């Protein structure tokens, strides 16, 4: 695991077991997206624990308005590019919209991501309703990250990208969903755009690592879209992100600054939380 920018030579490949040990030891998990070989190589070398090949590629790489148009073939292609560069980071890949509508479909497509793309973990959005799918994937030997809170694949149903879990009833429902998914076999939980206090409760009440994006500083780790943290995303940068290129002379230095900030709990701060 990553032990600081001066100790890269001591690194070992990150596994699911590594992430669980990091939570137990209180070491923060640093995660970033990457979608191509060159940036994946930079991210891997800079000490990122988990590289996410997100369906966010539909927006930041393809210029689409949402993540929904991303296909299995497209995300397998990008995963294959990333895993070609991977030496240390664990590579996690999103399952695209409607690629896991049934158990059989989920098993088939998750197997493709691992066999054809080289993914080491798959991520799927959903609530407790996804428990059967999580369970079947887990029993098939496929590591699973469950994604709760704001679910970008539901953007049209939600009416936009809005903070979730703001009232007590919604927060309790999300906590219940998280515990059901953990019990079903989820290895990691990503929680997006929820109040910082709810992010803290999730990290405290779950035994698996909770990685936040816009979920406050108390999660077991953080993940950002790399274009956001490099300050190159067109339009307004999300509230929960920060431009780590400021004051840096290279992309690699910016990624290292991000890793150091997550590990030292100097990012995110209150200004990045809801």
N, C-alpha and C positions, 0 to 999 in steps of 0.2 A: 504494500500500500504506500501511498505518498506520504513522506515524512518531512517535507519541506523542499524548497527549490534547490538547496545545496546537497540534497541526499538522493538525487534521481537514480544514482547508480545502485542504490539499495532497494529500489522498487521491485515489486513482484506483481504479476498480473492480478488484477482485481477480479474476484469471483463473488457469487451471491453470499458465500460464507464470509468473505472479507467485509462486505457491507453490514452484515449482522454483527460482526465483531466490532466494527467501527461504532455502531449505535451503542453497544454495550460499554465501550470504552469512552464514550462521549466525544468521539472525533467526528467532526462535521464532514459530510459527503459533498464533494464539489462535482456538479454535472453541467455539461453544456451540450447543445445540439451541434451536429456537424453533418454535412450531406455529401462531401466529396473527399477524395484522397488527400489533397494538399492540406486543407484545413484540419482534417482528422489527424494527420501526422503532427501538426502543430499542437493541437489540443492534447493528444496522447502524450507527447513529450513534455508538455508544460505541467503535467501532474493532475489532470482531470481524472476523477475516479470512474465516472460513467459518461459515455458518449451516447446521446439520444439521437437516433435518426428519426426525427419527428415528422409527422404528416404536415407540420408547419412548413415543410418544404414547398407545399402547394402555394403558399403565400410569399415566402421570402425568396424562393428559387424560381417559381413558375409565374409569379405575379397574379395568382388567382385571388379572389375576394375572400374565400374561405378555404378550409382544409378538405372539404368534401370531395372535390374532383380527383384527388390523388388515388391512383390505382395500385393494385398489388404489384404489377410488373414494375411500375415506377419506383416504389419504395424498396423493392428487392434490389433493383439496380443501384440505388443510392446506398443501400446497406452494404452491398458488395464492394462499392468504392471505399467506404469507410473501413470495413474490416480488413481491406488490403493494407491499410496503414496502421492498424491497431497492434500495439505490442503489450501495453499494460492496462489500458482502460477497458472496462466492461462495456460491450456494445448492446444497447437496448433499442428496439425498433417498435414504432407505433404500428398497430394493426389499423389499416385505413377504414373509413366509413363503410359500413355494411359488409365488412369482410369477416365478421364473426356473429352474424345474425342467428346462426344455429350452432349447436355443438359440433356437428360434422364439418360445417364450413370453417369454424374456428380452428379445429384440429388440422384440417387440410392447409389452411393459409398460414398458421403458425409454423407448421412443418416446413413449408416453402421458405419462410423467412429465415429459418435456421439452416436448412439444407442448401438452399440456393444463395441466400444472402450472407450467411455466416453469423446471424444475430445470436446473442447469448441469452437474451431475455426479450419477451414481447410485452408490450404495454397496450392495455385496452381501457376504454372509458366505460363508466357505468356505475350503477348503484348495486344494492344487494341482489337485484334481479339477475346480475351476471354471475352469481355464485356457482351455479352448475357448470358454466363454461370455464370459470377459473379452476374449479375442482378437476374437471376432465383434463384440462391442459396440464395442470400440476401432476396429476397421476400418470400422464404420458411422458413425464420427465422434462416438461417445458417450463422454465422459470417465468413467472408472471409478475408484472407490475400493474396494479390496479390504479386507475386515475379517477379521482373524485373531485368534488367542488365544481368549478366552472369546467364544462366539457365542451370544447370547441366544436365537436361533431354534432352537438345539439343546438348550434347557434341560432338556427331558424326557429326551433321550438322555444328557446329561451328569449328570443326577441333581441339578441345582441350579446355582447361580451360583458356580462354583469357580475358583480361580486355576489357570491353565494353564501348561504348559511348565516345571514345577518341577524335573524331573530332566533329566539330560544328554540322554538319548535323545529326550525330548519337545521339548526346546529345539532340538536339531539338526533334528528333523523340521519344526518350525515355521519355522526359518530357511530350510530347503529349500523349503517351501511358499511363503514370501514371495518368494523369488528366482524361482520358477517363475511366480508371478502377475505379478511385475514384468516378466519376459521376455515374458509374454503380452500386455502392454500396459496394466497397471494404472498409473494416473497418481499415485495417492496410496495409502498404506496406513494403516488404523486398526488398532491393536493394543490389545486390552483384557485387563486383569487378568492380567498376567504379571510375573515377578520383574523388578526394576529392571535387573538386569544383562542380561537377555535383551532388554529394551526398548532398552538402550544398543547391544547388538550389532546389532539390527535397523536402528537409525538409522545405524550406522557402515557396515554392509555393503550397504545398499540405496542406490541413487542417487536414488530417488523419496522425497518427504517421508513420514516416519513420524509419525503423530499418535497420541499415547497417551491412554488413559483407564485409570488404575490400572496404568501401565506404567513408572513412575519418571520422574525429571526429565531424562533424557538424550535423550528423543525430540525430534524436530524441532518438535513442537507438542503442544498439549493440547486435549482436548475434554471437556466436562462437560454433563450434563443441567441446564438452567437452573433447574429447580425445586430440584435438589440444592444448587447454589451460592447460591441465594437463601434456603436454609434452610426451604423450605415443603413439602418432600416429607413426607407422612405416614409415621410410623414412623422407624426408624433410618436416619440418613444413611450412605451408603457410605463406607468407610474412605478411599477415594481422593479424596473430595470435601472441600470446605471451605465454611463459611458466610461468603460475602463480604458479606452484609448487615450483619454485625456492625460497628458503628462508622460505618455509612453512613446517610445521611438520605434516599436515594432508590434506586430500582432502577437507574437509569442510573449513579449513582455506584458502586454495587456491581459492575455489569458493567465499568465502567472500571477499578475496582480489580482485577478478575480479569484483564483484558487486560494491565494494567501488571505484575501478578505473574507472568503467563506470560512476557511479553517480557523481564522482568528476571531470570527463572529463580529467583524467590523462591517460586514454586509450580510443581509440587508439591515437598514436602520428604520427608525420610525417613519421617515419620509417615504420609504418604499412600501410601507404596510397599509393595510386597510383597517 
